[in-house]
Amino acid sequence: MASIARSASQSIRAASRRAPSALAKAAVKPAQTASYSLLARAAAAKAAQRAPVQGARGVKTLDFAGTKETVYERSDWPLAKLQDYFKNDTLALIGYGSQGHGQGLNARDNGLNVIIGVRKDGESWKQAMEDGWVPGETLFPIEEAINKGTIIMNLLSDAAQSQTWPTIAPLITKGKTLYFSHGFSVVFKDDTHVIPPKDVDVILVAPKGSGRTVRTLFKEGRGINSSIAVWQDVTGKAKEKATALAVAVGSGYMYETTFEKEVYSDLYGERGVLMGGIQGMFLAQYQVLRKNGHTPSEAFNETVEEATQSLYPLIGAKGMDYMYNACSTTARRGALDWAPIFEKANLPIFEQLYESVKNGTETRKSLEFNGRSTYREDLNRELEVINNQEIWRAGKVVRSLRPDYKPESE
Ligand SMILES: NC(=O)c1ccc[n+]([C@@H]2O[C@H](COP(=O)([O-])OP(=O)(O)OC[C@H]3O[C@@H](n4cnc5c(N)ncnc54)[C@H](OP(=O)(O)O)[C@@H]3O)[C@@H](O)[C@H]2O)c1
């Protein structure tokens, strides 16, 4: 879900500025110090112990509900092997949004040689400095970072990848590797005009979560699931490199896909159930409750609070039937009856959405909107409208009553 928490990237960094963890503090030291390695190794060892591995360590072919798929795992890349593999490389992360922050700090904590390239003195430049990247040492203007890097990790916004491509392309010279976290730019090349040079490996590592989660799971010693893919394999090592880089930036398990499949599923999912769809469902349910005389707190509790605090975590833990079984027989009967009605009503919308992704409509909208010089202000204005909706204002009060509540302005 490429765009999830993009909007949250500032608050993520604000949070990490407020309460830097021991790891984050350690990360401001130069790379390769013992502290990164020890922490990361301890985390990797802990995660390896926990991994539900069938058989020997390594690549696995697993049966996903009748379809066999290959999954790669972090335990194939112990820290020493990872550091050795990239010992002659400089990872140049271009862009410091949600993903740049999470992936960059993780790779740095893993002891790799990482530099950041962003617009000088822009918002990201300041944020990178606050995270301990040092101008002239590990923080550079975009073109300078690309010149210094051997692995160019293009983590600019998708719109910016297209806008900057004419400047960036000539700098991606033979021998470098071009890395993306989304299939967007190369798959929709007719709109983005991003056509990689023929003589470089082009790979993808797309964490299935926000940059915030990429970072927090890494710090907890777990790893995020990521998709990996190869667009162009010049060296014959592209897939291996993608797998190793996925581990370097904090992935636990890597699922192989193609650039096309990744971008279609990702644009579709974030517009659907992950973000847009769920927002629409919450709001529709809330509005009907309010229209029928329910108070804001009752409508919020019955729509959002119970979902996020009680029932969705149960689905996440053990699946839909598990959640059903944890609920009353009254709830079970009603939900079983209404689920197919919602499915039928939603199916045409999802069909329409997938088509809109596949035919490039979603891409073109994103390029136009996020390519504006005022993209941050324009997005914030719309998010402020959500923030001011009664449902979310009621939610703030409900959350303030939680026993573990901490003021949200902090
Ligand atoms: N966020 C996610 O959850 C997620 C998950 C998986 C994959 N991805 C993919 O990861 C990549 C990065 O996404 P993101 O969410 O981390 O970043 P983002 O918020 O979409 O982009 C932020 C970065 O783009 C830079 N930027 C924007 N316009 C620019 C321009 N015209 N010229 C130069 N720089 C510009 C910003 O720099 P300034 O501060 O200077 O404007 C900032 O560093 C994308 O391909 C995305 O699809 C994201």
The ligand as an ORCA input file, in Angstrom:
! r2SCAN-3c Opt
* xyz 0 1
  N       4.436      5.400      2.293
  C       4.124      4.138      2.108
  O       3.361      3.588      2.875
  C       4.711      3.344      0.988
  C       4.669      1.951      1.077
  C       5.273      1.200      0.083
  C       5.860      1.841     -1.000
  N       5.846      3.221     -1.092
  C       6.496      3.857     -2.244
  O       7.718      4.418     -1.779
  C       8.028      5.586     -2.548
  C       8.178      6.771     -1.603
  O       6.944      7.002     -0.933
  P       6.868      7.839      0.425
  O       5.492      7.686      0.937
  O       8.004      7.492      1.298
  O       7.180      9.312     -0.056
  P       6.215     10.503     -0.474
  O       5.656     11.116      0.757
  O       5.271     10.091     -1.523
  O       7.345     11.436     -1.114
  C       8.134     12.244     -0.318
  C       9.468     12.601     -0.926
  O       9.355     13.081     -2.276
  C      10.055     14.327     -2.343
  N       9.505     15.168     -3.413
  C       8.209     15.432     -3.668
  N       8.111     16.229     -4.762
  C       9.389     16.461     -5.179
  C       9.950     17.132     -6.297
  N       9.190     17.769     -7.184
  N      11.301     17.121     -6.429
  C      12.083     16.478     -5.537
  N      11.608     15.798     -4.485
  C      10.282     15.771     -4.314
  C       9.863     14.953     -0.981
  O      10.846     15.927     -0.768
  P      10.499     17.392     -0.221
  O      10.293     17.261      1.251
  O      11.698     18.161     -0.589
  O       9.215     17.843     -0.905
  C      10.026     13.725     -0.096
  O      11.380     13.464      0.165
  C       6.894      5.760     -3.546
  O       7.242      5.097     -4.737
  C       5.750      5.022     -2.864
  O       4.742      4.620     -3.764
  C       5.319      3.971     -0.109
*
